[in-house]
């Protein structure tokens, strides 16, 4: 039904407008008595063998929602009814910011891809924390993806990440440090070895001072070279990271079916979806093999089918996350993956 009726209607709307339309209507629908039970009946497939324990947390299943879809944690209770094992909110910055000018989200239907240059648009850490504190479903595991404000210079970036950590520490189950988005000017410079070690040590110092430290992960770009990935593994060991999220969107436009002129006209932004699948899996496999499987990896990038998810897990991911595939395939994708894992 999603592909036959819902998706064509949504794809007739501007991509960002369609996003808000879906969120608004899912929120309204969930308020109808019995609606959440209906959604669970349609989409929430669970089985004891799907459970995973990763970086000290017990996940009911390995399929999560990637950061970027529910930036402001406005829909976590509703998303819980769709069968996700966990939901990552954000990217959250210390202060609210509007993000980049619209339009800033574009579909490439021929490639089953998206290009976005959202720019960390969000309500700010305090508002997101307050919203998470009020959520009803306390069983759903929540990840907090954190970043810096656009106008914060890189030399003060650690202050922003620490501020986000402090604001969200009581309301999320794990943290992801995002220095790999291509849509905040100069952000990816923080992936260089020295500034990244300094940043992560600052956050980790605050984290480890807590009675119950949170798992701290790093989200990396798919555009890193092998030597840069080796540096990431060294950094992860030195700063005692709990894991990695691999990968973020790519700045590459190689191998697209969509007309090159049409793609160029869209301008800058991170590419996600099917074209990212192979490279994201390649990065996961490299990191898993080089770390000898000692560092848990959340696999993301181009998961549009159960086979795509199984590919990421076989390459070494402990968990997987959906974003663009969820938009193109619909909410049934979550249960299709989980059912396939049972059969496997």
Secondary structure by P-SEA (a helix, b strand, c coil): ccccccaaaaaaccaaaaaaaaaaaaaaaaaccaaaaaaaacccccccccccccccccccccbbbccccccccccaaaaaaacccbbbccccccccccccccccccccccccbbbbccccccccaaaaaaaaaacccccbbbbbbbbbcccccccaaaaaaaaaaaaccccccccccccccccccccccccccaaaaaaaaaaaaaaaacccccbbbbbbbccccaaaaaaaaaaaaaaccccccccccccccccccccaaaaaaacbbbbbcccaaaaaaaaaaaaaaaaccccccccccccccaaaaaaaaaacccbbbbcaaaaacccaaaaaaaaaaaac
